[in-house]
Amino acid sequence: MRVLVIVKSNPETEANAVPDAVMTEMFEAMGKYNEELVNAGIMLSAEGLLPSSNGTRVLFEGAERRVVDGPFTEAKELVAGFWIWKVDSMEQAVDWARRCPNPSGAEGQLEIRVIGELEDFGDAMTPELQEQEQRLRDQIEKNQQ
C-alpha cells in the first residue's frame, strides 16, 4: 500500500525562523534518514514546502471560487513537507515514522494517510473510469521521462 506522510508545519518553520545551523543539522539528519528509506525500497517521493506566505488557496462555495493569498493562520494545520512511501502495512509506516529525525527541531508532527487505490472506491469506479485513470497514469509516467 502507499501512504502519504505529511510533515506538519509549526510557527518556527512557517515564519522561516529556524537558524541556518539548525537547518543544516536537520537537513543532514533527514538526508541520512531518506537514504535509509530509499535503500529499504520504502520512499517513492519526498518534497519540502516553502512557508504558506508563498502559497495561495482557492476556496469553493458552490459554483463560486475565491482566491486567498498566504500566509495562512494556524501553522499546526499547515503542511511543511511530505513523503510518499510504499509499505506493507500501517504498522510498517508507523515504525518508519518513529525513526524520523524531528523534522523541525522543535515541536513536530507527522500524519500518515493511506493513498486510495482504484479498488478502494468500489462500484463508483466504473471500468470506464478505471481505464481513464490508467491512461492518465501512463501519460504522467511518459511525461516524466
N, C-alpha and C positions, 0 to 999 in steps of 0.2 A: 504494500500500500504506500501511497505517497502522502506526506504530511507537509503542511506549511508551518514553519516555526517562526513565529513573529517575535522580534525583539522590540519590546515596548520602550518608548521614549521616557525621559524624566526631565525635570526642569533644567538640569545642567546640560544635557545633550540638546534639548530644544533651544536653549539660549546660546548654543555653541560655545559654552563657557568652560569646557574641560581643558585644562592646561595641556600644552603640546607634549610635555614629558609624560604625562599620564596617558595621553592618546597614543603616543609611540609605544609605551609599555603594553597598552591594551591591544594595539594592532599586532604586536609581536606575539602575545599570548593567543590571540584569536587566529593568527596565521598558523601557529602550531596545531591548534585545535582543528582548523579547517583541513590541514594536511591529514590529520587522523581520520576525519570524516571521509575525505576523498579516498584515502588508502583502504578504508573499510568498505568502500562502494556505497556509502550512505548518501553523500551530498550529490544532488543533481544541479543545484544552483544556489547562489548566495549574493546578496547585494546589501549595501548600506544606503540609507536615505538621508538627504540633507534635511535640516530643520524645516518645520512647516511654514516658516516665513518665506520659503522658496516655493510653496505649493499653492494650489487652488482647489476649491471644491465646487462641484456642480450639484446643486440641490434640486430635487424633483418634487413637484406637487401637482399631481395630475398631469396635464399636458404642459404645464409651465416649467421653465428652467431658470434657475438663478445661480449666478456665479459669485463666489465669495473668495477673495484672496486671503492667504495666510498672513500673519501667523494665526494659529488656532489655539484656543484655550484648552485646559485640561490635558497637559502634557502626558499624563499617565495613560490616556486613551489613544495617544498617537503612536505611530509605528516608526521606529528608528532604523529598522533593517529586517531582513528575513533570509531564511534558508528554505529550500525545498529538498526534502530528504526522501529516499526510498528505504522503507523499513519493513520488517516482517510483522510488527505489532506496535500498538501504542506503548506497551511496556518497553520495547526496544527504543522508541523515540524518547521516552522519559529518561531511560538510562543514559542516552547520549546527551540529553539536555542537562542532566545533573553534572556532567563532566565539563560543561561550558564555562570558560572563564567569565567572570562578571562582565557583561557587555558594556557597562557604563562606568565601572569602578565605584559606583555609589549604590543607591537602591536600584535594583533592576528586576526585570520580569521577562520571562519567555512564555508565550502562549503557543500551544501546539494544536493545530486543527487538521483534521483529515480532509484531503482533497477528494472531492466526489469523482467517482469514475462513472462511465456511462451506465453500467448495470445498477448503480446506486439509485437511479431515478425511475426505475420500474417501467411501467407501461407508458408513462408520459414521454419517454424517449423512444419514439417510434422507429422502425427500421429506416425510414427515410431520414429522420433526424440523426440517427447513428451514422448513416452513410455520409451525410453532410459534415458531421463533426470529424469523421475520419479524413475526409477530403481537406478540411481546414487544417487539421494537424499535419497531414502530409505536406501541404503548401507551406506551413510555418517552418517545418524541418528543411524543406527545399530552400526557402528564403534565407535560412541561417547558414547555408553552405557557401 
